[in-house]
Amino acid sequence: MPNWFAYTLIVILLITSGLLTLLVLLHRGKGGGLSSMFGGGVSSNLAGSSVAEKNLDRYTVLVGVIWFACIVGLGLWLKLEVK
């Protein structure tokens, strides 16, 4: 595989790592969190979770899956390059 593939995966990995850190910090903790600053605290409660929290959960899972795919892709690329 070409080297640009690895560089692309590394750039995507760096971007998703930063986004994942930010998204995790936005989640509400036991006493509220940064998500309440962005409208997470003012909405209807459905099963103890607001619409903003549910969307934040979805984005966090999506970025986590992309991050994991980049890790696996880099591992496979390195395995093929060593042989």
Contact map, one row per residue, 1 for C-alpha under 8 A:
11101000000000000000000000000000000000000000000000000000000000000000000000001000100
11111100000000000000000000000000000000000000000000000000000000000000000000000000000
11111110000000000000000000000000000000000000000000000000000000000000000000000000000
01111111000000000000000000000000000000000000000000000000000000000000000000000000000
11111111100000000000000000000000000000000000000000000000000000000000000000000000000
01111111110000000000000000000000000000000000000000000000000000000000000001001000000
00111111111000000000000000000000000000000000000000000000000000000000000000000000000
00011111111100000000000000000000000000000000000000000000000000000000000000000000000
00001111111110000000000000000000000000000000000000000000000000000000010011000000000
00000111111111000000000000000000000000000000000000000000000000000000010001000000000
00000011111111100000000000000000000000000000000000000000000000000000000000000000000
00000001111111110000000000000000000000000000000000000000000000000010010000000000000
00000000111111111000000000000000000000000000000000000000000000000010011000000000000
00000000011111111100000000000000000000000000000000000000000000000000000000000000000
00000000001111111110000000000000000000000000000000000000000000000000000000000000000
00000000000111111111000000000000000000000000000000000000000000110110000000000000000
00000000000011111111100000000000000000000000000000000000000000000010000000000000000
00000000000001111111110000000000000000000000000000000000000000000000000000000000000
00000000000000111111111000000000000000000000000000000000000000100000000000000000000
00000000000000011111111100000000000000000000000000000000000100110000000000000000000
00000000000000001111111110000000000000000000000000000000000000000000000000000000000
00000000000000000111111111000000000000000000000000000000000000000000000000000000000
00000000000000000011111111100000000000000000000000000001001100000000000000000000000
00000000000000000001111111100000000000000000000000000000000100000000000000000000000
00000000000000000000111111100000110000000000000000000000000000000000000000000000000
00000000000000000000011111110000111000000000000000000000000000000000000000000000000
00000000000000000000001111111000111000000000000000001001000000000000000000000000000
00000000000000000000000001111111111100000000000000001000000000000000000000000000000
00000000000000000000000000111111100000000000000000000000000000000000000000000000000
00000000000000000000000000011111100000000000000000000000000000000000000000000000000
00000000000000000000000000011111100000000000000000000000000000000000000000000000000
00000000000000000000000000011111111100000000000000000000000000000000000000000000000
00000000000000000000000011111111111110000000000000000000000000000000000000000000000
00000000000000000000000011110001111111000000000000000000000000000000000000000000000
00000000000000000000000001110001111111111000000000001000000000000000000000000000000
00000000000000000000000000010001111111111100000000000000000000000000000000000000000
00000000000000000000000000000000111111111000000000000000000000000000000000000000000
00000000000000000000000000000000011111111000000000000000000000000000000000000000000
00000000000000000000000000000000001111111110000000010000000000000000000000000000000
00000000000000000000000000000000001111111110000001111000000000000000000000000000000
00000000000000000000000000000000001111111110000001000000000000000000000000000000000
00000000000000000000000000000000000100111111000000000000000000000000000000000000000
00000000000000000000000000000000000000111111100001100000000000000000000000000000000
00000000000000000000000000000000000000000111110001100000000000000000000000000000000
00000000000000000000000000000000000000000011111111000000000000000000000000000000000
00000000000000000000000000000000000000000001111111000000000000000000000000000000000
00000000000000000000000000000000000000000000111110000000000000000000000000000000000
00000000000000000000000000000000000000000000111111000000000000000000000000000000000
00000000000000000000000000000000000000000000111111101100000000000000000000000000000
00000000000000000000000000000000000000011011110111111100000000000000000000000000000
00000000000000000000000000000000000000010011000011111110000000000000000000000000000
00000000000000000000000000000000000000110000000001111111000000000000000000000000000
00000000000000000000000000110000001000010000000011111111100000000000000000000000000
00000000000000000000000000000000000000000000000011111111110000000000000000000000000
00000000000000000000000000000000000000000000000000111111111000000000000000000000000
00000000000000000000001000100000000000000000000000011111111100000000000000000000000
00000000000000000000000000000000000000000000000000001111111110000000000000000000000
00000000000000000000000000000000000000000000000000000111111111000000000000000000000
00000000000000000000001000000000000000000000000000000011111111100000000000000000000
00000000000000000001001100000000000000000000000000000001111111110000000000000000000
00000000000000000000000000000000000000000000000000000000111111111000000000000000000
00000000000000000000000000000000000000000000000000000000011111111100000000000000000
00000000000000010011000000000000000000000000000000000000001111111110000000000000000
00000000000000010001000000000000000000000000000000000000000111111111000000000000000
00000000000000000000000000000000000000000000000000000000000011111111100000000000000
00000000000000010000000000000000000000000000000000000000000001111111110000000000000
00000000000110011000000000000000000000000000000000000000000000111111111000000000000
00000000000000000000000000000000000000000000000000000000000000011111111100000000000
00000000000000000000000000000000000000000000000000000000000000001111111110000000000
00000000110110000000000000000000000000000000000000000000000000000111111111000000000
00000000000010000000000000000000000000000000000000000000000000000011111111100000000
00000000000000000000000000000000000000000000000000000000000000000001111111110000000
00000000100000000000000000000000000000000000000000000000000000000000111111111000000
00000100110000000000000000000000000000000000000000000000000000000000011111111100000
00000000000000000000000000000000000000000000000000000000000000000000001111111110000
00000000000000000000000000000000000000000000000000000000000000000000000111111111000
10000100000000000000000000000000000000000000000000000000000000000000000011111111100
00000000000000000000000000000000000000000000000000000000000000000000000001111111110
00000000000000000000000000000000000000000000000000000000000000000000000000111111111
00000000000000000000000000000000000000000000000000000000000000000000000000011111111
10000000000000000000000000000000000000000000000000000000000000000000000000001111111
00000000000000000000000000000000000000000000000000000000000000000000000000000111111
00000000000000000000000000000000000000000000000000000000000000000000000000000011111
